[in-house]
Amino acid sequence: MSISLTNTNFEHLLSELRRITTKVALRVEEMRATIGNDEDEFRGLYVSEDEVNQLLADPDLFQGNSGLLNQPEIGKGGPGPVSRLTRLQTVFGLSAFERDVVLIALAPEIELRFEKLYAYLQDDVTKRRPSIDMTLRLLCPGLAAQVAARRSFDAEGPLLKYRLIEFTDDNQNRQASLLSRSIKLDEGIVSYLLGEDRLDARLRHIATIEQDYEQWLTVGDNEDETDRLVELAPGGYITFLLGQDESSKLHLAAGVCQRLGIEVVKVEATVLPGLAKADSVLRLLERDCILRGAALYLNGFDNLLKEEAPVQEALRQATQLMQGLTGITFVSSEQALSPMQGHLGRREFYLQLNMPGYSERQRIWEKQLGSEALGLDLEGLSSRFKLSRGQIVAAAATARNTAAWRGETAPTLADLEAACRRHSTTRLSNLARKIKPLFRWDDIVLPPDPAQMLKEIVQQVRNRSLVFEKWGFDTKLSYGKGLNVIFAGPSGTGKTMSAEIIAGELKMDLYKIDLSNMVSKYIGETEKNLEKIFNEAGESNAILFFDEADSIFGKRSEVKDAHDRYANIETGYLLQKMEEYDGIVILATNLRKNLDDAFIRRMHFMIEYPFPEEEDRFQIWQRSFPKTVPMGETVDLRFMARQFKIAGGNIKNICLTSSFLAAGDMEENPNQAVEMVHLIKATRREFQKMGKLCTASDFGRYYSLISEY
């Protein structure tokens, strides 16, 4: 609710303050009956009778033509016929006496002359704020009424409970009689009554006000929940919004609050542990939410479920906050929560909000792009990138900015794909190595069957939305909707290159994880490492490429000791996480025989990479040199393919090394090209790395070049 200072609102406030002024004047007359004449020798040490008369006779004192009334209005909109003072009294349940206490404390905040009047009424020039005693005498006729009204200053009364007023005494006076204590209207309440719409300044480091819901309100499938929460709004409630898609939760909360015409005060739970003066700050937050009629949105509640003492204290404080509010509260948590029924003393609802499905993502893309979506494969984009509503909105904006930088009016599919990768969670980079795909179909040499299976993998990813949603296979599978693949073959036969080709073809990020570095000798550590990987990967829209899978995917052994038992647990845990993962997982192993049938049966693809034959090696030699490399007439790639039975990875190393050798010779011959001598020398270096002997039968007529090198 947006509330502003209107002339009608301020007229009502001035009218009430004039009533208080009348009470002050009557109290002055009562005191004069008991006070003697002024003593000039004490002038300046007290407020004189003449000065009081002048103050009370001032025609501008809270008159309707006060200059304050002519100030510009503050804020937007208005509350209708209900003034702010009336709203303050209503929402906090103030009695007529408590309302007048607020007015007495407000008066010197508008007219400083009231400080002198209050000093006069207390017969002490240093007491410029109203004391409890002065307030009681001003408002209550007789001792009995004054004694009864004292309860309004109890700690649990609304004046102090909601920090509408505060005591101004220093620490030394806190043990004094209640009657002698002075009060001051809280600065946030002063600002509110005078037309300020902003959140209390003391809350701005922990909370924000959300009034513009357009950024949250995208196409959604939560209309039924929204309708029900709007119907249940009278009486208030706490709704726990569960799931990892934060934007879906915000979407639901925004829909409810927009329909109800109220604001949302959003607080991050992560700031609560260790918050200075937390009880006081959260009481202010409770007060402002009630006063504004706003819903509270507590984000990241699961961060308060840890065992550390500061976190437990923050949980206690957050629970008190939820108990104290009477309106609508939304509590966001990624983790499932145990019902707190009865503990909070309020109605509680628990809603599980999942990431939007393929079709839902496509509808959100279409709404965000509008006419710009024409001709773009949004179905394929929605199938490959599992994004939340908020991520899609942000990705669409990023893609438009990219197009605008080029001077174009609409983004291309490549712009959208790049934006999707950018707005996917990137924390996986801390746990795995990101590989930039460079290779394409023409770069790899494989037999027809493995090459065809690679293309089938790409097609499966592109058609997931068609098969799972439109054709209904998601109703037949409760899990295992991702794609699990094994690449098996000797080192250097193209497994990593294949993973790059798939990632490049799908325009998805590729992360390589060395499983040998994740397996720990300490019981339970391997599972923790794997859990971190898959938790982060769930929001990354990335392909996971596990290299050195032999380290964990050996044949499951017969359990003979504790080590064997936990080794099998690690293997089973990885399989479990793979089946739960809704993306692409590729496992690379050098030893096909180490994988038992149970593992292979749970994979969607098993691609074997054979050691390349002569014709395949010849194609690899040809494709490993960029077309821009100068090749000499002596180069005989047929000889290299026939004589050296090595894998494609070794061939690429030789091509690179020979090019550097040729480049080194350009110091003497600027026109130097890669010649056979460079290839032979580079092959010798590669054989040395492999621990392989250089024999005359392998090197043939070029064997003499080895001895010269």
VENZI-V541834 format. One record per residue. N is the residue number from 0. RES is the residue in one small letter. PSI is psi in degrees with one decimal (none if undefined). Layout:
n/res/psi
N/RES/PSI
N/RES/PSI
This chain:
n/res/psi
0/m/128.4
1/s/120.5
2/i/137.8
3/s/167.7
4/l/108.3
5/t/163.2
6/n/-41.4
7/t/-44.6
8/n/-44.5
9/f/-32.8
10/e/-42.0
11/h/-41.7
12/l/-43.5
13/l/-38.6
14/s/-42.4
15/e/-37.2
16/l/-32.5
17/r/-34.8
18/r/-40.5
19/i/-37.6
20/t/-39.9
21/t/-41.7
22/k/-38.8
23/v/-43.1
24/a/-40.5
25/l/-39.5
26/r/-34.6
27/v/-43.7
28/e/-38.0
29/e/-40.1
30/m/-33.6
31/r/-25.7
32/a/-19.5
33/t/-2.8
34/i/136.9
35/g/-172.6
36/n/157.1
37/d/143.0
38/e/112.6
39/d/-29.2
40/e/-17.4
41/f/8.9
42/r/135.3
43/g/-18.3
44/l/-0.8
45/y/170.8
46/v/121.9
47/s/163.1
48/e/-43.9
49/d/-40.8
50/e/-39.7
51/v/-42.7
52/n/-42.2
53/q/-40.3
54/l/-44.0
55/l/-25.2
56/a/-5.9
57/d/118.9
58/p/-19.1
59/d/1.1
60/l/99.5
61/f/38.8
62/q/160.4
63/g/-21.8
64/n/20.3
65/s/145.7
66/g/-28.6
67/l/-31.8
68/l/-23.1
69/n/3.9
70/q/155.3
71/p/149.3
72/e/147.7
73/i/135.1
74/g/-168.6
75/k/150.6
76/g/-162.3
77/g/163.0
78/p/3.9
79/g/-142.4
80/p/-11.2
81/v/120.7
82/s/165.4
83/r/-38.1
84/l/-42.6
85/t/-41.3
86/r/-42.6
87/l/-45.5
88/q/-39.9
89/t/-51.0
90/v/-27.4
91/f/3.2
92/g/41.5
93/l/141.6
94/s/171.2
95/a/-38.1
96/f/-45.8
97/e/-35.6
98/r/-41.7
99/d/-30.1
100/v/-42.7
101/v/-42.9
102/l/-40.6
103/i/-41.1
104/a/-26.0
105/l/-33.4
106/a/-50.7
107/p/-12.9
108/e/-19.5
109/i/-43.3
110/e/108.2
111/l/-21.9
112/r/-21.0
113/f/-22.5
114/e/-40.5
115/k/-38.9
116/l/-42.0
117/y/-37.1
118/a/-40.4
119/y/-46.0
120/l/-24.1
121/q/2.8
122/d/38.8
123/d/111.3
124/v/-18.1
125/t/-13.7
126/k/90.5
127/r/-4.2
128/r/148.8
129/p/132.8
130/s/166.5
131/i/-41.8
132/d/-48.9
133/m/-40.6
134/t/-44.3
135/l/-43.4
136/r/-31.8
137/l/-34.6
138/l/-20.8
139/c/124.5
140/p/101.6
141/g/158.3
142/l/-40.2
143/a/-43.7
144/a/-36.5
145/q/-42.4
146/v/-42.5
147/a/-35.0
148/a/-14.1
149/r/-29.9
150/r/-20.6
151/s/-15.7
152/f/15.6
153/d/154.1
154/a/-30.9
155/e/3.0
156/g/156.3
157/p/-30.8
158/l/-44.1
159/l/-34.5
160/k/-43.3
161/y/12.0
162/r/41.8
163/l/-37.0
164/i/165.8
165/e/152.8
166/f/141.5
167/t/2.3
168/d/152.9
169/d/177.4
170/n/-32.4
171/q/-27.4
172/n/1.0
173/r/-18.4
174/q/-0.7
175/a/170.8
176/s/146.1
177/l/-37.2
178/l/-30.7
179/s/-8.5
180/r/142.4
181/s/153.2
182/i/157.8
183/k/140.0
184/l/132.7
185/d/140.3
186/e/-31.8
187/g/-36.5
188/i/-38.3
189/v/-48.7
190/s/-42.3
191/y/-49.3
192/l/-28.1
193/l/9.2
194/g/6.1
195/e/134.4
196/d/-13.0
197/r/158.0
198/l/147.1
199/d/133.3
200/a/-28.6
201/r/-5.4
202/l/-7.0
203/r/-13.8
204/h/-8.6
205/i/-14.0
206/a/154.5
207/t/151.9
208/i/130.4
209/e/118.7
210/q/-28.2
211/d/104.8
212/y/0.7
213/e/-36.9
214/q/-21.3
215/w/-26.4
216/l/88.1
217/t/-179.6
218/v/133.6
219/g/167.2
220/d/27.2
221/n/25.2
222/e/-37.9
223/d/-45.1
224/e/-39.9
225/t/-47.3
226/d/-43.4
227/r/-40.7
228/l/-32.5
229/v/-42.0
230/e/-35.1
231/l/-1.4
232/a/-41.4
233/p/127.9
234/g/-15.5
235/g/167.8
236/y/168.8
237/i/123.4
238/t/119.2
239/f/118.5
240/l/113.8
241/l/144.8
242/g/168.1
243/q/-15.7
244/d/94.5
245/e/-37.4
246/s/-30.1
247/s/-36.2
248/k/-45.0
249/l/-37.2
250/h/-46.0
251/l/-47.1
252/a/-41.4
253/a/-40.8
254/g/-42.1
255/v/-49.4
256/c/-33.8
257/q/-41.6
258/r/-35.5
259/l/-10.8
260/g/35.2
261/i/162.1
262/e/168.8
263/v/127.2
264/v/113.9
265/k/131.1
266/v/134.7
267/e/121.6
268/a/-24.1
269/t/-19.9
270/v/-9.5
271/l/-43.8
272/p/127.1
273/g/4.7
274/l/127.3
275/a/135.7
276/k/47.3
277/a/-43.9
278/d/-43.1
279/s/-43.0
280/v/-42.3
281/l/-29.0
282/r/-38.1
283/l/-40.8
284/l/-44.9
285/e/-45.3
286/r/-45.5
287/d/-37.0
288/c/-43.5
289/i/-44.7
290/l/-40.0
291/r/-12.0
292/g/27.1
293/a/154.1
294/a/145.3
295/l/134.0
296/y/104.6
297/l/108.7
298/n/142.1
299/g/39.2
300/f/-30.2
301/d/-15.9
302/n/-10.9
303/l/11.6
304/l/16.5
305/k/167.8
306/e/-12.0
307/e/144.1
308/a/-46.8
309/p/-34.3
310/v/-40.6
311/q/-38.0
312/e/-40.5
313/a/-36.9
314/l/-42.4
315/r/-44.6
316/q/-40.2
317/a/-37.6
318/t/-42.7
319/q/-39.8
320/l/-47.0
321/m/-35.6
322/q/-34.7
323/g/-26.4
324/l/149.5
325/t/-8.9
326/g/-135.0
327/i/131.4
328/t/130.9
329/f/132.5
330/v/118.2
331/s/133.7
332/s/135.3
333/e/-33.5
334/q/155.1
335/a/146.2
336/l/144.1
337/s/139.2
338/p/135.8
339/m/24.2
340/q/128.6
341/g/-31.0
342/h/-35.9
343/l/-14.8
344/g/20.3
345/r/164.6
346/r/135.0
347/e/137.6
348/f/144.5
349/y/119.7
350/l/127.7
351/q/117.4
352/l/112.2
353/n/167.4
354/m/145.2
355/p/141.7
356/g/-176.7
357/y/-52.4
358/s/-39.0
359/e/-42.1
360/r/-40.1
361/q/-40.7
362/r/-37.5
363/i/-43.2
364/w/-45.5
365/e/-40.0
366/k/-41.1
367/q/-36.5
368/l/-25.7
369/g/-129.9
370/s/-19.8
371/e/-15.4
372/a/-11.7
373/l/128.0
374/g/-1.7
375/l/143.3
376/d/75.2
377/l/-26.7
378/e/-45.8
379/g/-38.8
380/l/-43.3
381/s/-31.1
382/s/-38.4
383/r/-31.5
384/f/112.1
385/k/92.7
386/l/153.7
387/s/173.2
388/r/-48.3
389/g/-39.0
390/q/-37.8
391/i/-43.3
392/v/-45.6
393/a/-39.5
394/a/-39.4
395/a/-41.5
396/a/-41.5
397/t/-42.2
398/a/-39.4
399/r/-41.4
400/n/-38.8
401/t/-43.9
402/a/-41.1
403/a/-35.2
404/w/-33.0
405/r/-4.6
406/g/18.2
407/e/157.6
408/t/-19.5
409/a/144.0
410/p/152.7
411/t/172.1
412/l/-37.7
413/a/-37.7
414/d/-43.2
415/l/-40.2
416/e/-44.0
417/a/-39.0
418/a/-37.4
419/c/-42.6
420/r/-39.4
421/r/-37.4
422/h/3.3
423/s/153.9
424/t/134.6
425/t/7.5
426/r/-16.1
427/l/-23.9
428/s/-22.3
429/n/-13.4
430/l/-16.9
431/a/167.8
432/r/123.2
433/k/131.5
434/i/128.7
435/k/114.4
436/p/128.3
437/l/-28.3
438/f/153.1
439/r/-179.2
440/w/-37.0
441/d/-12.8
442/d/-17.0
443/i/145.1
444/v/114.0
445/l/157.5
446/p/160.4
447/p/-42.1
448/d/-50.8
449/p/-38.5
450/a/-39.2
451/q/-38.4
452/m/-35.2
453/l/-41.1
454/k/-32.2
455/e/-33.9
456/i/-46.5
457/v/-42.1
458/q/-37.4
459/q/-42.2
460/v/-43.0
461/r/-27.6
462/n/17.0
463/r/-43.1
464/s/-37.6
465/l/-49.1
466/v/-44.7
467/f/-42.0
468/e/-57.4
469/k/-36.7
470/w/-5.2
471/g/14.4
472/f/-15.6
473/d/-19.7
474/t/-12.0
475/k/-10.8
476/l/116.9
477/s/-21.1
478/y/178.9
479/g/32.2
480/k/0.6
481/g/-162.8
482/l/113.8
483/n/127.9
484/v/143.0
485/i/128.8
486/f/117.3
487/a/131.5
488/g/165.6
489/p/158.7
490/s/138.2
491/g/9.7
492/t/2.8
493/g/13.3
494/k/-49.1
495/t/-39.3
496/m/-39.2
497/s/-42.0
498/a/-39.9
499/e/-40.2
500/i/-43.7
501/i/-46.5
502/a/-41.9
503/g/-38.6
504/e/-36.0
505/l/-4.6
506/k/42.0
507/m/155.5
508/d/149.5
509/l/125.7
510/y/129.2
511/k/127.9
512/i/124.4
513/d/106.3
514/l/-28.1
515/s/-26.0
516/n/-13.6
517/m/-22.3
518/v/124.6
519/s/148.0
520/k/-14.1
521/y/131.6
522/i/128.4
523/g/-19.1
524/e/-37.4
525/t/-43.5
526/e/-40.2
527/k/-42.2
528/n/-42.8
529/l/-38.5
530/e/-40.6
531/k/-45.2
532/i/-51.6
533/f/-31.8
534/n/-45.2
535/e/-34.9
536/a/-25.4
537/g/-25.0
538/e/10.1
539/s/-17.4
540/n/41.7
541/a/159.4
542/i/128.6
543/l/123.3
544/f/102.9
545/f/111.5
546/d/161.9
547/e/44.5
548/a/-14.6
549/d/-29.8
550/s/-20.2
551/i/-20.0
552/f/34.3
553/g/169.8
554/k/132.4
555/r/126.0
556/s/159.9
557/e/135.0
558/v/109.7
559/k/-23.9
560/d/-178.8
561/a/-34.5
562/h/-43.2
563/d/-41.6
564/r/-44.5
565/y/-28.0
566/a/-41.2
567/n/-33.6
568/i/-42.7
569/e/-43.8
570/t/-46.5
571/g/-35.0
572/y/-41.6
573/l/-43.5
574/l/-40.0
575/q/-46.3
576/k/-34.9
577/m/-42.2
578/e/-28.9
579/e/-24.6
580/y/132.1
581/d/30.0
582/g/-153.8
583/i/127.2
584/v/126.2
585/i/127.7
586/l/130.6
587/a/129.7
588/t/146.3
589/n/-17.2
590/l/99.8
591/r/-35.0
592/k/-17.6
593/n/-7.0
594/l/124.2
595/d/169.3
596/d/-30.0
597/a/-38.5
598/f/-49.7
599/i/-36.6
600/r/-27.9
601/r/4.9
602/m/150.7
603/h/-32.0
604/f/140.0
605/m/106.1
606/i/121.9
607/e/135.3
608/y/102.7
609/p/158.5
610/f/132.4
611/p/137.0
612/e/178.0
613/e/-46.4
614/e/-39.1
615/d/-39.9
616/r/-37.6
617/f/-43.6
618/q/-37.1
619/i/-42.9
620/w/-43.3
621/q/-40.0
622/r/-12.0
623/s/-20.2
624/f/124.9
625/p/151.3
626/k/-18.9
627/t/-4.0
628/v/127.5
629/p/119.9
630/m/129.2
631/g/164.8
632/e/-19.6
633/t/-11.2
634/v/128.4
635/d/89.6
636/l/-25.2
637/r/-43.8
638/f/-45.8
639/m/-40.6
640/a/-36.3
641/r/-41.6
642/q/-33.2
643/f/105.4
644/k/80.5
645/i/162.6
646/a/167.4
647/g/-34.6
648/g/-40.1
649/n/-38.3
650/i/-43.9
651/k/-38.8
652/n/-42.2
653/i/-41.8
654/c/-41.9
655/l/-45.6
656/t/-42.4
657/s/-34.6
658/s/-38.9
659/f/-36.6
660/l/-42.3
661/a/-40.1
662/a/-34.9
663/g/-32.4
664/d/-10.9
665/m/-13.4
666/e/-33.8
667/e/-31.2
668/n/99.4
669/p/-20.9
670/n/18.1
671/q/134.7
672/a/171.8
673/v/122.8
674/e/174.6
675/m/-33.4
676/v/-37.3
677/h/-38.7
678/l/-40.9
679/i/-45.6
680/k/-40.6
681/a/-35.3
682/t/-39.7
683/r/-44.0
684/r/-39.8
685/e/-39.3
686/f/-37.9
687/q/-42.6
688/k/-37.1
689/m/-10.0
690/g/30.0
691/k/138.3
692/l/145.1
693/c/109.6
694/t/157.5
695/a/-30.7
696/s/-31.5
697/d/-47.7
698/f/-15.8
699/g/-132.6
700/r/-10.2
701/y/7.2
702/y/-32.2
703/s/-26.3
704/l/-24.5
705/i/-43.6
706/s/-26.0
707/e/-17.2
708/y/none
